[in-house]
Amino acid sequence: MLIPRGLNYFFEDVFSKLQTISLKIMDIYKTWGYEALIPPDIDFKSTFNVKEEELFRFLDKFSGKTLVLRPDFTPQIKKYVLFLEEKLYPLRYYYFGNIFRDYKHKRQNFVTGVELIGCNEQEADGEVLPILHLILNLASTSFQVDIGHTLFLEGLFE
C-alpha cells in the first residue's frame, strides 16, 4: 500500500509522544491566558495568500468556489476575529493541527502556535517570547521556529 509523498501516518509511539508534548504545551498556553481555536481543515482559497502551486485545492459543489486544505492557521484566525460581534482586546488564541502545503518534500506538517491580537508589538513580543522559551525547554529533539514578524528579525540581527 502506498501513500502520497510527503504525507504521514502517526503510529502509537509517535502519536503518544505527540500527545504528551501537546498537552504540556497546551498547559503553557492556558497558563498565559490563551484559548483554543481550531479552524476547519478546509476553507476558501481566498482566505489564504499562498502560491497556487503549493495548495491542495478542489471545487466546492455548493458554492462553486475553490476550496483548499489549510496551508496556514493565521489567516483563518484573523478571518474569525473579523466576524466576532464583540472584540475584547487583546485576544489570545492557540492552535494545534495539520497544515498542508505542496512544498519541498513535506506536504503535511503538525504545527502549534499562538495568535495575540490587539496588543502593541513590543508587548506582544514580550509575552510570546517567554512562552516560546518555555516550550523550547520541553524539546528533546530538533525543532523549527517560525517568527512571523520581520521587525523582530531585524532587531535580532542588530
LUMKE-877826 format. One record per atom (N, C-alpha, C): residue in three letters; x, y, z. Coordinates in steps of 0.001 Angstrom, whole numbers, padded with zeros to 6 digits, always signed. Layout:
! residues N
ALAXYZ/...
//
This chain:
! residues 158
MET+000849-001182+000000/MET+000000+000000+000000/MET+000892+001242+000000/LEU+000640+002147-000882/LEU+001396+003378-000972/LEU+000570+004543-000448/ILE+001252+005518+000118/ILE+000587+006769+000487/ILE+001259+007882-000314/PRO+000548+008963-000553/PRO+001144+010056-001325/PRO+002413+010590-000654/ARG+003358+010967-001468/ARG+004626+011522-000992/ARG+004380+012699-000059/GLY+005105+012695+001070/GLY+005064+013818+001990/GLY+003925+013817+002986/LEU+003112+012756+003011/LEU+002015+012662+003975/LEU+002361+011610+005027/ASN+001703+011682+006190/ASN+002106+010874+007334/ASN+001001+009991+007880/TYR+001415+008840+008354/TYR+000640+008034+009294/TYR+001316+008227+010638/PHE+000545+008427+011695/PHE+001110+008506+013037/PHE+000746+007236+013783/PHE+001737+006411+014046/PHE+001519+005174+014781/PHE+001618+005451+016275/GLU+001296+004448+017073/GLU+001170+004597+018522/GLU+002359+005304+019170/ASP+003576+004907+018881/ASP+004728+005512+019559/ASP+004861+007001+019248/VAL+004718+007363+017999/VAL+004818+008780+017621/VAL+003605+009548+018138/PHE+002425+008975+017976/PHE+001205+009630+018432/PHE+001260+009876+019936/SER+001726+008911+020703/SER+001817+009031+022150/SER+002762+010164+022552/LYS+003911+010243+021899/LYS+004851+011330+022181/LYS+004260+012682+021790/LEU+003617+012723+020642/LEU+002997+013957+020167/LEU+001907+014419+021133/GLN+001110+013491+021605/GLN+000043+013830+022543/GLN+000604+014326+023877/THR+001645+013677+024375/THR+002261+014079+025641/THR+002818+015495+025562/ILE+003586+015777+024521/ILE+004175+017119+024385/ILE+003099+018164+024103/SER+002065+017790+023342/SER+000973+018724+023048/SER+000248+019137+024327/LEU+000015+018198+025227/LEU-000660+018511+026491/LEU+000183+019455+027350/LYS+001493+019253+027354/LYS+002383+020144+028106/LYS+002376+021550+027511/ILE+002411+021618+026188/ILE+002376+022924+025516/ILE+001030+023601+025761/MET-000040+022841+025702/MET-001376+023381+025942/MET-001466+023977+027345/ASP-000865+023319+028333/ASP-000856+023856+029695/ASP-000130+025199+029759/ILE+000964+025325+029024/ILE+001693+026600+028972/ILE+000801+027682+028368/TYR+000164+027372+027250/TYR-000713+028351+026602/TYR-001825+028797+027561/LYS-002468+027840+028210/LYS-003578+028169+029111/LYS-003107+029008+030293/THR-001918+028708+030817/THR-001357+029475+031931/THR-001205+030942+031554/TRP-000880+031193+030299/TRP-000706+032564+029812/TRP-002022+033190+029325/GLY-003138+032493+029485/GLY-004444+033062+029153/GLY-004912+032863+027723/TYR-004312+031924+027003/TYR-004710+031659+025619/TYR-005837+030632+025589/GLU-006738+030791+024626/GLU-007856+029869+024418/GLU-007658+029106+023111/ALA-008116+027868+023088/ALA-008008+027057+021874/ALA-008932+027596+020791/LEU-008431+027615+019579/LEU-009234+027947+018401/LEU-008681+027116+017246/ILE-009445+026130+016846/ILE-009026+025256+015754/ILE-010004+025455+014598/PRO-009577+026173+013564/PRO-010462+026394+012417/PRO-010586+025125+011569/PRO-011494+025124+010615/PRO-011680+023938+009772/PRO-010444+023600+008952/ASP-010293+022325+008636/ASP-009171+021873+007803/ASP-009290+022379+006371/ILE-010500+022706+005968/ILE-010783+023144+004593/ILE-011398+024535+004654/ASP-010954+025414+003754/ASP-011515+026764+003714/ASP-011432+027275+002277/PHE-012047+028420+002033/PHE-011993+029010+000708/PHE-010564+029440+000382/LYS-010174+029251-000850/LYS-008837+029619-001318/LYS-008555+031091-001050/SER-009571+031928-001168/SER-009403+033375-000990/SER-008969+033752+000429/THR-009104+032837+001376/THR-008688+033100+002753/THR-007168+033198+002871/PHE-006451+032510+001989/PHE-005008+032355+002124/PHE-004243+033098+001033/ASN-003071+033564+001385/ASN-002178+034206+000432/ASN-000964+033290+000262/VAL-001163+032187-000445/VAL-000131+031173-000643/VAL-000024+030914-002139/LYS+001176+030610-002585/LYS+001373+030319-004005/LYS+000435+029207-004452/GLU-000173+029413-005590/GLU-001147+028472-006159/GLU-000611+027041-006209/GLU+000652+026898-006623/GLU+001213+025556-006792/GLU+001475+024834-005463/GLU+001377+025548-004340/GLU+001584+024927-003033/GLU+000286+024425-002406/LEU-000853+024755-003004/LEU-002155+024431-002409/LEU-002699+023092-002881/PHE-003419+022431-001997/PHE-004221+021261-002353/PHE-005642+021777-002493/ARG-006141+021843-003714/ARG-007408+022523-003958/ARG-008420+021620-004669/PHE-009680+021998-004491/PHE-010769+021303-005152/PHE-011984+022216-005171/LEU-012987+021850-005917/LEU-014165+022695-006125/LEU-015243+022385-005090/ASP-015808+023432-004487/ASP-016922+023288-003558/ASP-018203+023106-004368/LYS-018852+021975-004202/LYS-020047+021684-005001/LYS-021231+022572-004639/PHE-021198+023231-003484/PHE-022301+024095-003082/PHE-022131+025525-003594/SER-020939+026079-003458/SER-020734+027480-003835/SER-020089+027640-005201/GLY-019447+026577-005696/GLY-018719+026675-006950/GLY-017358+027334-006794/LYS-016999+027697-005554/LYS-015708+028340-005294/LYS-014642+027281-005021/THR-013388+027712-005119/THR-012278+026806-004853/THR-012030+026697-003356/LEU-011960+025455-002881/LEU-011608+025162-001504/LEU-010191+024621-001466/VAL-009516+024799-000319/VAL-008168+024266-000155/VAL-008038+023633+001228/LEU-007124+022656+001321/LEU-006728+022176+002634/LEU-005923+023280+003290/ARG-006116+023491+004561/ARG-005488+024593+005294/ARG-003957+024574+005143/PRO-003362+025629+004535/PRO-001908+025711+004442/PRO-001281+026511+005590/ASP-002131+027160+006412/ASP-001644+028044+007469/ASP-002819+028337+008396/PHE-002554+028534+009675/PHE-003624+028839+010634/PHE-003948+030328+010723/THR-002939+031175+010656/THR-003111+032598+010950/THR-004213+033273+010133/PRO-004285+033087+008806/PRO-005349+033772+008062/PRO-006761+033359+008505/GLN-006929+032099+008868/GLN-008251+031673+009324/GLN-008603+032293+010671/ILE-007631+032418+011542/ILE-007895+033025+012845/ILE-008206+034507+012670/LYS-007480+035171+011791/LYS-007771+036579+011506/LYS-009185+036720+010945/LYS-009569+035818+010061/LYS-010915+035848+009481/LYS-011963+035674+010571/TYR-011726+034757+011487/TYR-012640+034528+012604/TYR-012816+035811+013421/VAL-011705+036460+013735/VAL-011750+037679+014547/VAL-012526+038785+013832/LEU-012378+038890+012509/LEU-013112+039904+011754/LEU-014624+039789+011940/PHE-015110+038566+012111/PHE-016548+038344+012202/PHE-017066+038255+013635/LEU-016189+038449+014628/LEU-016650+038482+016015/LEU-017525+039706+016237/GLU-018650+039520+016916/GLU-019508+040668+017191/GLU-018913+041551+018269/GLU-018350+040945+019290/GLU-017747+041709+020381/GLU-016282+041318+020494/LYS-015411+042298+020409/LYS-013975+042046+020473/LYS-013416+042714+021722/LEU-013019+041919+022690/LEU-012416+042423+023914/LEU-010917+042182+023830/TYR-010206+043190+023305/TYR-008765+043061+023085/TYR-008006+043149+024398/PRO-006865+042524+024473/PRO-006262+041671+023455/PRO-006920+040296+023425/LEU-006894+039688+022240/LEU-007415+038335+022045/LEU-006231+037377+021995/ARG-006364+036253+022691/ARG-005282+035268+022756/ARG-005831+033902+022347/TYR-005288+033366+021259/TYR-005706+032057+020772/TYR-004483+031177+020545/TYR-004681+029886+020773/TYR-003653+028913+020398/TYR-004285+027857+019504/TYR-003430+027169+018748/TYR-003921+026152+017828/TYR-002940+024985+017750/PHE-003466+023835+017390/PHE-002723+022617+017085/PHE-003385+022002+015867/GLY-002618+021431+014981/GLY-003217+020713+013869/GLY-002291+020621+012682/ASN-002791+019983+011654/ASN-002020+019817+010428/ASN-002234+020996+009488/ILE-001156+021372+008833/ILE-001252+022264+007689/ILE-000775+021468+006479/PHE-001266+021836+005316/PHE-000966+021098+004095/PHE-000469+022057+003031/ARG+000765+021850+002599/ARG+001362+022627+001514/ARG+002190+021693+000660/ASP+002064+021824-000620/ASP+002893+021036-001530/ASP+004203+021802-001694/TYR+005042+021684-000697/TYR+006273+022469-000620/TYR+007429+021555-000232/LYS+008420+021477-001081/LYS+009581+020610-000890/LYS+009118+019164-000720/HIS+009649+018460+000274/HIS+009323+017042+000420/HIS+008297+016773+001513/LYS+007889+017780+002240/LYS+006965+017596+003364/LYS+005661+018297+003033/ARG+004613+017528+002842/ARG+003334+018125+002458/ARG+002386+018289+003639/GLN+002584+017518+004683/GLN+001726+017549+005860/GLN+002606+017835+007069/ASN+002278+018887+007800/ASN+003052+019257+008978/ASN+002116+019490+010152/PHE+002426+018864+011269/PHE+001677+019103+012504/PHE+002316+020310+013178/VAL+001516+021348+013425/VAL+002046+022590+013969/VAL+001222+023059+015168/THR+001828+023918+015949/THR+001130+024612+017019/THR+001611+026048+017021/GLY+000821+026913+017588/GLY+001222+028306+017658/GLY+000204+029121+018412/VAL+000527+030406+018569/VAL-000376+031333+019240/VAL-000589+032545+018356/GLU-001713+033174+018572/GLU-002023+034453+017932/GLU-002434+035413+019041/LEU-001724+036524+019144/LEU-002034+037577+020112/LEU-002472+038791+019304/ILE-003751+039130+019410/ILE-004351+040143+018547/ILE-004820+041323+019388/GLY-004470+042535+018937/GLY-004929+043743+019607/GLY-003990+044215+020699/CYS-002724+043933+020536/CYS-001704+044303+021508/CYS-000574+044976+020725/ASN+000095+045975+021314/ASN+001175+046583+020543/ASN+002326+045594+020399/GLU+003158+045828+019398/GLU+004191+044862+019011/GLU+005154+044533+020135/GLN+005597+045533+020879/GLN+006564+045284+021939/GLN+005959+044452+023060/GLU+004722+044747+023428/GLU+004047+043953+024454/GLU+003849+042520+023971/ALA+003452+042378+022714/ALA+003229+041047+022154/ALA+004525+040242+022147/ASP+005618+040847+021681/ASP+006907+040156+021692/ASP+007302+039788+023117/GLY+007070+040706+024051/GLY+007402+040465+025447/GLY+006604+039339+026063/GLU+005447+039063+025514/GLU+004624+037948+026017/GLU+004936+036647+025292/VAL+005079+036703+023996/VAL+005229+035482+023206/VAL+006616+034851+023373/LEU+007643+035646+023495/LEU+008993+035085+023610/LEU+009189+034237+024878/PRO+008685+034638+026052/PRO+008789+033731+027208/PRO+008010+032423+027020/ILE+006890+032498+026306/ILE+006133+031275+026012/ILE+006975+030359+025133/LEU+007601+030936+024118/LEU+008480+030163+023244/LEU+009612+029527+024049/HIS+010189+030278+024951/HIS+011275+029767+025794/HIS+010802+028555+026606/LEU+009622+028653+027212/LEU+009078+027536+028000/LEU+008865+026300+027137/ILE+008363+026509+025932/ILE+008103+025382+025034/ILE+009412+024744+024575/LEU+010382+025562+024219/LEU+011661+025010+023766/LEU+012350+024215+024873/ASN+012123+024582+026118/ASN+012684+023825+027227/ASN+012088+022418+027324/LEU+010927+022204+026725/LEU+010313+020872+026712/LEU+010919+019970+025637/ALA+011542+020580+024637/ALA+012005+019842+023462/ALA+013211+018966+023796/SER+013122+017730+023345/SER+014267+016828+023496/SER+014781+016389+022131/THR+014182+016949+021089/THR+014614+016648+019723/THR+014760+017953+018952/SER+015091+017842+017687/SER+015228+019049+016876/SER+013870+019701+016660/PHE+013877+020981+016372/PHE+012647+021728+016181/PHE+012906+022881+015241/GLN+011816+023475+014765/GLN+011903+024647+013894/GLN+011020+025724+014474/VAL+011520+026946+014500/VAL+010762+028082+014994/VAL+010553+029041+013838/ASP+009289+029418+013589/ASP+008971+030421+012585/ASP+008439+031643+013314/ILE+009119+032767+013175/ILE+008660+034011+013776/ILE+008143+034875+012651/GLY+006854+035201+012724/GLY+006194+035825+011596/GLY+006210+037338+011595/HIS+007250+037954+012129/HIS+007297+039401+012068/HIS+008712+039835+011705/THR+008847+040535+010599/THR+010175+040903+010106/THR+010898+041883+011016/LEU+010160+042752+011715/LEU+010815+043697+012618/LEU+011520+042972+013758/PHE+010961+041850+014192/PHE+011626+041053+015223/PHE+012982+040580+014721/LEU+013008+040063+013508/LEU+014259+039564+012949/LEU+015264+040686+012742/GLU+014792+041849+012288/GLU+015699+042995+012112/GLU+016328+043382+013444/GLY+015548+043400+014499/GLY+016065+043706+015822/GLY+017052+042667+016311/LEU+016786+041419+015996/LEU+017677+040331+016397/LEU+019022+040457+015695/PHE+019005+040827+014403/PHE+020241+040939+013650/PHE+021049+042173+014071/GLU+020397+043205+014583/GLU+021119+044387+015042/GLU+021927+044033+016269/
//
